[in-house]
Amino acid sequence: MERTRTQKERMLAGELYFANDPELSREQLRAQKLLERFNTTEATQEAERTDLLKELCGHFGKAAVVKPTMRCDYGYNISIGARTFINYDCVLLDCNTITIGEEVQIAPGVQIYTATHPLDAAARRTGAEYALPVRIEDGVWLGGGSIVCPSVTIGVSTQ
């Protein structure tokens, strides 16, 4: 007999899932607590911010910098490469993976979305949603206020 996939497994597979699942709710709360601490650090607390981002993110590269404030859903789906700089007020809706390469420059107010919803209104009314990965390749610069939509890759793949 085939095992039923969890909502988290469905989310990460790009399938319809329900975000109000208890496991996902707990994981979102964890991320929000870490972000609350990160976003209220003092200007001199760079080491503490780095430690919080290492705890929050799936990968946080050497000499990477993220300026507060930052918002995300889970954190563990975010990979930030070495020497990447993310400026103020970034939103990373990481219901699926967000992979940011090395030496990427992200200006203030950038929003990266993996979350999306069914186009059919009846399907949307059920509360189901889905998420598709986003990839930002090495050396990319995203200008201020850019919005990156689900399933987008920016830059030349090095793989």
C-alpha positions as CSV (number, residue, x, y, z in Angstrom):
1,M,0.0,0.0,0.0
2,E,1.3,3.4,-1.0
3,R,2.0,5.9,1.9
4,T,0.1,9.2,1.7
5,R,2.5,12.1,1.2
6,T,2.6,14.8,3.9
7,Q,1.6,18.4,3.1
8,K,5.2,19.4,3.4
9,E,6.3,16.7,0.9
10,R,3.5,17.8,-1.5
11,M,4.6,21.5,-1.1
12,L,8.2,20.7,-1.9
13,A,7.2,18.6,-4.9
14,G,5.3,21.5,-6.4
15,E,1.9,19.8,-5.9
16,L,-1.2,21.3,-4.5
17,Y,-1.0,21.3,-0.7
18,F,-2.7,23.0,2.4
19,A,-0.5,25.5,4.2
20,N,-2.6,25.3,7.3
21,D,-1.2,21.8,8.0
22,P,0.0,21.6,11.7
23,E,3.6,20.6,10.7
24,L,3.9,23.5,8.3
25,S,2.3,25.9,10.9
26,R,4.9,24.9,13.5
27,E,7.7,25.4,11.0
28,Q,6.4,28.8,10.0
29,L,6.2,29.8,13.7
30,R,9.8,28.8,14.2
31,A,10.9,30.9,11.2
32,Q,8.9,33.9,12.5
33,K,10.5,33.7,15.9
34,L,14.0,33.7,14.3
35,L,13.1,36.6,12.0
36,E,11.7,38.6,14.9
37,R,15.1,38.3,16.6
38,F,17.0,39.0,13.4
39,N,14.9,42.0,12.4
40,T,15.3,43.7,15.8
41,T,19.1,43.3,16.1
42,E,21.1,46.5,16.6
43,A,23.4,47.8,13.9
44,T,26.5,46.6,15.8
45,Q,25.2,43.0,16.1
46,E,26.4,41.6,12.7
47,A,27.7,38.4,14.2
48,E,24.4,37.7,15.9
49,R,22.5,38.3,12.7
50,T,24.8,35.9,10.8
51,D,24.2,33.2,13.5
52,L,20.4,33.7,13.3
53,L,20.6,33.4,9.5
54,K,22.7,30.2,9.7
55,E,20.0,28.8,12.0
56,L,17.1,30.0,9.8
57,C,18.4,29.2,6.3
58,G,19.1,25.8,4.7
59,H,22.5,27.2,3.6
60,F,24.1,30.6,4.4
61,G,27.4,31.1,2.7
62,K,30.7,32.5,3.9
63,A,30.8,36.3,4.0
64,A,27.2,36.6,2.9
65,V,25.2,39.6,4.3
66,V,21.5,40.2,4.7
67,K,20.3,43.5,6.0
68,P,17.1,43.6,8.1
69,T,14.3,43.5,7.6
70,M,13.8,40.1,5.9
71,R,10.6,38.1,5.7
72,C,10.2,34.5,4.7
73,D,7.9,31.5,5.3
74,Y,10.1,28.7,6.5
75,G,13.8,29.6,6.0
76,Y,15.1,26.1,5.5
77,N,14.2,26.3,1.8
78,I,16.6,29.2,1.3
79,S,20.1,28.8,0.2
80,I,22.3,31.9,0.0
81,G,25.7,31.6,-1.6
82,A,29.1,33.0,-0.4
83,R,29.7,36.7,-0.7
84,T,26.1,37.5,-1.6
85,F,24.6,40.8,-0.4
86,I,20.9,41.2,0.3
87,N,19.9,44.7,1.1
88,Y,17.0,46.0,3.3
89,D,13.4,44.8,3.2
90,C,13.7,41.6,1.3
91,V,10.7,39.1,1.1
92,L,11.5,35.5,0.3
93,L,8.3,33.4,0.1
94,D,10.1,30.0,0.4
95,C,7.3,27.4,0.2
96,N,9.7,25.8,-2.3
97,T,13.4,26.2,-2.7
98,I,15.0,29.6,-3.3
99,T,18.6,29.1,-4.4
100,I,20.7,32.3,-4.5
101,G,24.2,31.8,-5.9
102,E,27.5,33.3,-5.0
103,E,28.4,37.0,-5.3
104,V,24.7,37.9,-6.0
105,Q,23.7,41.5,-5.3
106,I,20.0,42.0,-4.2
107,A,18.9,45.7,-3.9
108,P,16.3,47.0,-1.3
109,G,12.7,45.8,-1.5
110,V,13.3,42.8,-3.7
111,Q,10.6,40.0,-3.4
112,I,11.2,36.4,-4.5
113,Y,8.1,34.2,-4.6
114,T,7.8,30.5,-4.9
115,A,4.2,30.5,-3.7
116,T,1.4,30.5,-6.2
117,H,-2.3,29.5,-6.4
118,P,-4.5,27.6,-8.9
119,L,-5.8,29.6,-11.8
120,D,-9.2,28.0,-11.5
121,A,-11.3,29.9,-9.0
122,A,-13.1,26.8,-7.7
123,A,-9.7,25.1,-6.9
124,R,-8.5,28.3,-5.3
125,R,-11.5,28.4,-3.0
126,T,-10.5,25.0,-1.5
127,G,-7.5,26.8,0.1
128,A,-5.0,24.6,-1.8
129,E,-1.9,26.3,-3.1
130,Y,1.4,25.2,-4.6
131,A,4.9,26.4,-4.9
132,L,7.6,26.2,-7.6
133,P,11.4,26.7,-7.1
134,V,13.3,29.9,-7.9
135,R,17.0,30.0,-8.8
136,I,19.2,33.1,-8.9
137,E,22.6,32.1,-10.5
138,D,26.1,33.3,-9.5
139,G,26.9,37.0,-10.1
140,V,23.3,38.2,-10.7
141,W,22.2,41.7,-9.7
142,L,18.5,42.3,-8.9
143,G,17.7,46.0,-8.9
144,G,15.5,47.7,-6.2
145,G,11.9,46.6,-6.0
146,S,12.3,43.6,-8.4
147,I,9.8,40.8,-8.1
148,V,10.8,37.3,-9.1
149,C,7.9,35.0,-9.7
150,P,7.6,31.2,-9.1
151,S,9.5,28.8,-11.4
152,V,12.0,31.5,-12.6
153,T,15.7,31.1,-13.1
154,I,17.8,34.3,-13.6
155,G,21.3,34.1,-14.9
156,V,23.3,31.5,-16.7
157,S,23.3,28.1,-15.1
158,T,26.7,26.9,-14.0
159,Q,25.5,23.3,-13.7
